[in-house]
Amino acid sequence: MKKRLILESDGSHDEDLELQRALNAVNYYLALCEIREKVFRPHRKHLYGDQRINDLIEKLGEDSLELIGMLEKLFSEVVNDYAPGEGI
């Protein structure tokens, strides 16, 4: 099944801004996915690419990992409030 989305603007400044926001929506979604991959995933799967982050995590111990997990949960809750079921 094909779906089609048509965005039209009468050229007014307000409509042009709304059109630009709609066109940027994919970029915002991709940015959120990238945040999850670069900020939260490394603490569960592998080390961060920045050794300073790894050193700080090691220095702070288990509390740092708990904090990162809590922040990831909060991030997920906020995303789900705005885009339920998207599963970023």
Phi, psi and omega in degrees: 000127177270144174237149183227138177237125180246123177248124180237151177220143178272004178093357178289154182302314182297316180291325177297321177295317178297319178297317179296320177298318179296319179292330180279350184305319179296319179296322177295317178300314179296324177296318178296320177298319180293322177299313179301315183291321186266335184260317187259320185298319183302330181289340178262328191255317185198181182284161175286155178288340181262113184299331179297323178294315179299319179296318180293319177299315179297318180296318183277340176075208185302329180300324180293321179292322177296319179297315179299319178298320178294320178294322177296318178298316178298316177304313181297319179297317180295314179300316181292332175296326183265334182218070182302135176081001181286328177063049178295000000 
